[in-house]
């Protein structure tokens, strides 16, 4: 082995990097983006959870225990309290109104204080002071348990606020208990929350990577040029690729679902086919995006460089591993421009909530529009090259 040849090869590699500015930028920019996004998004605390409070307590508003607890909850960053009902709103049936909001997934939960909450709590204070047995008064949490992290955060925050109030103001253990009523996801495990996200991620990953690498290779080997000389139109070529890669995305998702059901007993409350439709639309759109980006890359190495730029934000900001409420507010708007966000939300709603097309039409519409736009732009790109 000659050192001179080794150094010459090394020098050649550095020279090629200097001329390939895209690869040179990739080496330094992508690690920076990874660190930036991971640092802000990974494992953040769940905040701004939308909830209603239904306070039917008929104790004196100025001095009732329920309002003191609500004041504590108002100071927490965990909650975004959208609406507070009081006993004056009883004629509106506020509990059913709140539960409907939970069923429609407009809020994550409703915190309910019963009619005699303060009176029964005061009775327990008296019994505790005389060392007598008490029957704890309930605060009922009506929760959407689709996301275990959110449900746990709601329960822990209410329990913490209650404990702090009892200890600081009354100097005793709490005479109140907390019960939960899961509107969705009663027995949801983390794998149930996780599996729909992995389905979407796999569908997007496979179709995007296969498309971008395949088209660059076919262009470099002049296969694409030969295909363009056939009677097939650009739209037919793009559609053919969309169908094939979409089917691959469905196959990947099916493997994930079957594995999850057989090995981890994951929940599938809704239609298996609707969940796959969500992934198919994401796969078609990802194929179109891969085709567009492949037109920029000159070789397969440059094509692969687009993968982390697309997938790092998608993985971290689409709600796969943790709820969007755990993402910092200044990054959260980006999530709504990521197609994977809608695929994960749609598949999760079908599999855990048991929703149908009529409930996830927004997610399906966004994914369909994304797919159509990508296919149209891909077709125009091919026509420009022909």
N, C-alpha and C positions, 0 to 999 in steps of 0.2 A: 504494500500500500504506500503510495507516494503522497506526501503531505501537499505537494504542489497541486496535484490533481484534485484532492479533496477541497483545497481552498478555491480552486478554479470553479468547481461545481457550486460551492457555497456562494461565490461571487456572482455566478450566473443566476442563481436563485434570487439573490438580493436585487440584481439588475432587473429581472423580470417583474419583481414586486414594485420597483420604482416606476416602471412603465405601466403597470396595471394599477391605476389609482384606486379603483373600486375595491380590489382585494386589500390594498394597503390601508384604506380607510376602514374596511371590515375588521381588520386585526385590532384596531384601537377603539373604534366607535362601539362595536357590539358589546365588548366587556363593560364599557361605561354604561350603556343602556341597561344591561343585565343587572349591574350593581345598583343603578338608580331605581329601577322598577322593583327589584327584589327588596331593596331597603325600605321603600315606602309601602309596598303592598303585602309582603309576606307576613302572614300571621298577625295582621293588625287587629286591634280590638273592634268588636262589633259596635257600631254607633248609629244613632238616628233611626232606630227601629220604629216604624210607624205603628202606633197603637191608639185605641180608643179607651177612655175610662168611663165606666158606667157606675156612678156613685148614687145608689138608691137610698143611702143612709139618711134617716130622718132626724138625726141628731142636729143640734144647733150648728148651722154652717160655720159660724165664727169659731166654735170651740170643739167641733166634732173630730174624733180621732181620724176618720177617713180623710178629711181635708188636710190634716197634718201630714199624713202619709203621702197624699198627692203632692203636697208642697215639696216633700223630700224627693219624690220621683221626678218632679219638674227640674230639679237641680242636676239630675243625672244626664250625662252625655249619651247614655245608652238609648234613651227614648226620644222620639219625635212624637209628642202627644198631639195628635191631629184634632181630637174632639173630646170634650169632657161633658158628659151628661150628669145632671143632678136629679134629685127626687122631684123637682118641679117639672121635669120632662117625662114623668112616668106615663102620662097619657100617650106619649109617642111610641111606647114600647121600645125604649132605647136598647135593651139587651138584644132583641131580635134584629134591630137595625144594625147593631154592631156585629153580630154574628154573621149577617149577610155580607158585610164588608170583608170579614175574614174568609168566608166561602168564596167570594169573588177575587180573593188574593189582592185586595186593595190595601189591606193592613195586615200586620203579622199577628195581632192579638187584641183582645178586649179584656181589661182588668175590671172585675166586678166587685163592688162592695154591696152587701146586702142591706135590706131595709132597716134592721135593728143592729147594725154593725157597732155603732158607738155605745148604745145602751148595754149590749151584751158584753162588750169589751170592758166597760166600767164595772159591770158585775164581776167579771173575772179579776179585775184589779183588787176588788174588795176581798174576793175569795183567796187570792194569792197572799194578800196582807195578813190573813188569818190562817194561813197554811192549810187551806182547804183545797180539795180537788176541783179543777176547773174543766170545762168543756170548751176548747179553743174555738174562737170565731173564725170563719173562713174568709179569705180573699180568694176568689176564683179567677183563674187565668184561662181564658178561652183562646187557645193558640193554634196557629197553623204550624204543625210540627214537621212540615216538609223539609225544613232545614234544621237539623238538631242543634247546630251552633246558635241559631237565633233563639230557638225555644229555651235553650239552656241559659242564654244571656238574659232573657226576659225574667225567667224564674229567679236566677241568682240576683239580679238587680232589685227586684221587689223584696226578696228575702233580706238582702243587705240593708235596704232602706228601712225596712221594718225593724230589724235588729238594732240598727243605730239609733233610731228614734226611741225605742223602748229603753235602751240602756242609758242614753244621754238625758232624756226628759223624765222618765219614770223610774229609772234605777232598778229595773226588774226584767226578768225574762219575758218574752212576748206572750201575751194571752191570745195570740192570733195564729192560725195555721194557714198554709197556702196549699190550695188544691188546683190541679190542672185538668182542663178539659180540652183534649186534642181534637180540633175540628178536622184536621188532616194529619196523616202520618202518626197515628197513635203508637205504633210499634216500630217506627222508623229507626233504622240503624245508620251509622255513617256510610256504610257500603251502599245503602239504598240512595242516599244523597249523592254519593260519589259516582256510581255506575253511569247515570245519564250523562254526566260531564265527560267521562272517559269515552263513551260512545261518540259524542260529538267531536272530541279531540282526535280520536282515531280516524273518524271519517274525514275530517279536514286534513289531518296529517298525511294520510295515505294518498288521497287524491291530489293534493297540492304538490307533494314531493314527486310523485310519479309523473304528473303532468309536466312540471317545469323541467325535470331532468330528461324525460322522453322527448319533448319537443326540441330541446337544445341538441340532443344527440341526433335526432332525425334531420335537423337543419344542417348540422355539421357533416353528416353523411349523405346529404342531398336527397334523403328519402322524402322529405316534405315537398321539395321541388318536383320530384317525380309524381307525387300524389296530386299536386296541383295541375299537372298536365292531363290528368284523367277527366272524364266528364263530370265528376263529382264537384259540386259547388262548395264554396267556402263554408256556407252555413251547414251543409251536409257533413262536411268534415268535422266541424266543431261539435255538431249534435251527436255524431257517432262517438267521438271521444267522451262527450258528456255522459252518454248512456253507459258506456263501458266503465268509466271511472266511478259513476254513480252506483253501479252494481257492485263494484269493489267496496265502496263505502258501506253499502248495505250488508255485504258479506262480513266485513269487519265488525259491524255493529251486532249482527246476529251471533257471531262467535262470543262477543262480550256478554250479550244478554244470556245466552245459553250457559256460559261458564258461571255467570253471576247467580243464575237460578239454581243450577245443580250444585255448586260448591258453597255459595254464600246465602242462598235462600232469599235473594233480593225481591222486593215487592214489585209487582206489575199490576196496578189497580185498573189501569185503562187498557186501551187497545194496543197490542204489540205492533200492528200494522201502521197506526198513526205515528207511533214513536219512530218507526223506520222511515216514514215519509218525511219527517223532520230532518233526519240524517241524510236522506237522499237529496233533498233540496240544498242542504249545506254542501254536500259533496259536489253537486253540479256547479254551484257558485265557486267553490274552491278550485275546481278544474279550470273554469274560465279565468280566475285570477292567476293561476299558475301559467296558463297560456300567455296572458298579457305580460307577465314578468319575464317569461322565457324569451320574449322578443328583445329584451334589454341585454340579456346575458349573451356573451360571445362563446362561452364554453361551459361545460358541466360544473367546473369549479366555481365559476361566477354564479351559476344558477343556484347551487347549494347555499351560497351566501345569503340568499333572500329568506331562507327557511327560518333562522332565528329572528330575523327582523319582523316576520309575520307571526311567529308562534310565541315568542316571549310575551308580548302584550296580550295575546289571546289566552295563553295559559294562566297568566296572573290576574287578568282583569275581567275575565268572562264569567266568573262565579263558579268555576269548576271545583276548587278546593275549599273555598270559604265564601260566605255571602258577600254581595256587593256592598252591604252596609259596613263591612270590615275594610273596604278600600277607602283611602283618604278622599275627602270631598273634591279636591282639585283634580284628582285622577279619575273620579267616577264618571264624568261625562264621556271620557274616552270609551268606557265599557259599552255605551249605547251605540257606538259606531263600529263595534266588532260583531260580525255575523254570528260567531260562536256563542255570544251571550244569549241570543234569541233561540239558538238551537238547544243549548243546555236548559234554558228556562222552559221551552216547549216540551222537550223530552221528559224533564223532571215533573212537570205538571201532569203529563199523561200517565207516567209510571207511578207516581206517588199520590197525586190528588185524584187520579182517575178521570181527568178531564177529557173531553172529546174535541172535535174540530171546531165546534161553535165557541168553545172557551179559549182555544189557542189560535184563533184566526189571525190575531195581530202578529204573533211569532211566525206563523206560516206565510203571511203576506210579506213580511220583511225579508224572509229567506227566499221567497219566490222572486221578489223584486231584485234582490241581490244576484240571484242566479240569472235572471233575464238580462240584466245590465251587463254582467260579465260575459255572457254568451254573445250579446250584440257587439260589445267592444272587441271580443276575440275574433268574431267574424270580420269586423272592419279591419282589424290588424292583419288578418290573412289576406284580405283583398288588397290592402296597401302593399303587401310584399309580392303579390302576384303580378 
